[in-house]
């Protein structure tokens, strides 16, 4: 079973969302995890200093860090007894860079953060820090999509049944293992989805397929082949759980998966990112980016084995 023994909660020092506290508490209790609440203050530039302070930059930043540490510690004190092991830490810099460095330096297994730090008129929106971490942080990233404290009842594992590389096959298995483990821990319903589509009409005509009946026959054959493939992946990677609900979505993944998430009241989407091993930063594909921009549930993103972060 995948375990999260060290969890890093990335949060503003003066405002920790209840849903982030609730979810980190639930995971930590069930896995006896150590949890670090981590805040990052952006560095005050010399230009900004000229507007409001006569203190040297180094002294001003030291004061800011001290205030931030006091604020974060005070916030965490209110619920620290809910954790077996908890501490706080803060840093100065760009949030996604400092979080990634902290993960790499201290070997955290999971990052948790709010999907968006502030309210925004767009319902479906992931903040820049969350997206940057999904792109660059080496460990799994859980972005909490709701400010409400509610349990996870329905989980979607989005897989690419016909991934063209071994890396893709391994990532599919990783997604299913992780999703099924969380479903078991949360006593949640697991859905396994794969979006696919036939070639366009011109290609079908070249194959000699011109009628709707012939197209439907191709659809049925395609679905049967995909279903067999997914069944094999499920059999290999899903244990101690009621059989998951599998759904083959005919259409474009960027459209079909967000629609499925919305219509089925999904609480958590588990999905992978795409990378070319050894090329830092090349890992999140257009499909993943598009899906992220269209969902408002919590999202757990996983990296392929061998992923190299561009943050050093």
Residue pairs with C-beta under 8 A, 6 or more apart in sequence:
1 181
2 177
2 178
2 181
3 31
3 109
4 27
4 31
4 33
4 109
4 110
5 31
5 32
5 33
5 34
5 109
6 33
6 34
6 36
6 106
6 107
6 108
6 109
6 110
7 24
7 27
7 28
7 33
7 34
7 35
7 36
7 108
7 109
7 110
7 111
7 112
8 35
8 36
8 38
8 99
8 102
8 103
8 108
8 110
8 111
8 112
9 16
9 20
9 24
9 35
9 36
9 37
9 38
9 111
9 112
9 113
10 38
10 39
10 40
10 95
10 99
10 111
10 112
10 113
10 129
10 133
11 17
11 20
11 37
11 38
11 39
11 72
11 113
11 114
12 39
12 117
13 39
13 41
13 68
13 69
13 71
13 72
13 75
13 90
14 71
14 72
14 75
15 117
16 37
16 75
16 76
17 114
17 144
17 147
18 147
18 148
18 149
19 114
19 144
19 146
19 147
19 148
19 149
19 150
20 112
20 113
20 114
20 144
21 79
21 149
22 149
22 150
23 112
23 142
23 144
23 298
24 35
24 112
25 79
25 82
25 83
26 151
26 186
27 33
27 110
27 112
27 185
28 34
28 35
28 83
28 84
28 86
29 82
29 83
29 84
30 185
31 185
32 84
33 84
33 85
33 109
34 84
34 85
34 86
34 87
35 83
35 85
35 86
35 87
36 86
36 87
36 88
36 89
36 102
36 106
36 108
37 72
37 75
37 76
37 86
37 87
37 88
37 89
38 88
38 89
38 90
38 91
38 98
38 99
38 102
39 68
39 72
39 88
39 89
39 90
39 91
40 90
40 91
40 92
40 93
40 94
40 95
40 98
40 99
41 61
41 64
41 65
41 68
41 90
41 91
41 92
42 92
42 93
42 94
42 95
43 61
43 92
43 93
44 57
44 60
44 61
44 64
46 57
49 55
49 57
49 60
53 60
55 63
61 92
64 92
65 90
65 92
68 90
69 88
69 90
72 88
72 90
73 88
76 86
76 88
80 86
89 102
91 98
91 102
92 98
95 129
96 128
96 129
96 132
96 133
96 136
96 137
96 311
97 311
99 111
99 129
99 133
99 137
100 133
100 136
100 137
100 138
100 309
100 311
101 311
102 108
103 111
103 137
103 138
103 139
104 138
104 309
104 311
108 139
109 139
109 140
110 139
110 140
110 141
110 142
111 133
111 137
111 139
111 140
111 141
111 142
112 142
112 144
113 129
113 130
113 133
113 141
113 142
113 143
113 144
114 127
114 130
114 143
114 144
114 147
115 125
115 126
115 127
115 130
115 143
115 144
115 145
115 296
115 298
115 299
116 125
116 126
116 127
116 130
117 127
117 129
118 127
123 296
124 258
124 293
124 294
124 295
124 296
125 293
125 296
126 134
126 143
126 292
126 293
126 299
130 141
130 143
131 292
133 141
134 141
134 143
134 273
134 284
134 288
134 292
134 299
134 301
135 273
135 281
135 283
135 284
136 281
136 309
136 310
136 311
137 309
137 311
138 303
138 307
138 309
139 303
140 178
140 300
140 301
140 302
140 303
141 300
141 301
142 298
142 299
142 300
143 298
143 299
143 300
143 301
144 298
145 295
145 296
145 297
145 298
145 299
146 296
146 297
146 298
150 267
151 186
151 188
151 267
152 182
152 186
152 188
152 267
152 268
152 298
153 186
153 188
153 189
153 267
154 188
154 189
154 191
154 264
154 265
154 266
154 267
154 268
155 179
155 182
155 183
155 186
155 188
155 189
155 190
155 191
155 266
155 267
155 268
155 269
155 270
156 179
156 191
156 192
156 193
156 257
156 260
156 261
156 264
156 266
156 268
156 269
156 270
157 175
157 176
157 178
157 179
157 180
157 190
157 191
157 192
157 193
157 244
157 270
157 271
158 175
158 193
158 194
158 195
158 253
158 257
158 269
158 270
158 271
158 272
158 291
159 172
159 175
159 176
159 192
159 193
159 194
159 230
159 233
159 272
160 168
160 172
160 194
160 272
161 172
161 194
161 196
161 226
161 229
161 230
161 233
162 196
162 226
162 229
163 169
163 171
163 172
167 275
167 277
167 304
167 305
167 306
168 274
168 304
170 304
170 305
171 272
171 302
171 304
171 305
172 233
172 272
173 233
173 236
173 237
174 272
174 302
174 304
174 305
175 270
175 271
175 272
175 302
176 192
176 233
176 234
176 237
176 238
177 237
177 238
178 270
178 300
178 302
179 190
179 192
179 270
180 190
180 237
180 238
180 239
180 241
180 244
182 188
182 268
182 270
182 300
183 189
183 190
183 241
183 244
184 240
184 241
188 267
188 268
189 245
190 238
190 241
190 242
190 244
190 245
191 244
191 245
191 246
191 247
191 260
191 264
191 266
192 230
192 234
192 244
192 245
192 246
192 247
193 246
193 247
193 248
193 249
193 257
193 260
194 226
194 230
194 247
194 248
194 249
195 249
195 250
195 251
195 252
195 253
195 256
195 257
196 222
196 226
196 248
196 249
196 250
197 250
197 251
197 252
198 204
198 215
198 218
198 219
198 222
198 250
204 210
204 214
204 215
204 218
209 215
209 218
219 250
223 248
226 248
227 246
227 248
230 246
230 248
231 246
234 243
234 244
234 246
238 244
247 260
249 256
249 257
249 260
250 256
253 287
253 290
253 291
254 286
254 287
254 290
254 291
254 294
255 294
257 269
257 291
257 295
258 291
258 294
258 295
260 266
261 269
261 295
261 297
262 295
266 297
267 297
267 298
268 297
268 298
268 299
268 300
269 291
269 295
269 297
269 298
269 299
269 300
270 299
270 300
270 302
271 288
271 291
271 299
271 300
271 301
271 302
272 288
272 301
272 302
272 303
272 304
273 283
273 284
273 285
273 288
273 301
273 302
273 303
273 304
274 283
274 284
274 285
274 287
274 288
274 304
275 282
275 283
275 284
275 303
275 304
275 307
276 282
276 283
277 304
277 306
277 307
277 308
278 306
278 308
279 308
280 308
280 309
280 310
281 309
281 310
283 303
283 304
283 307
288 301
292 299
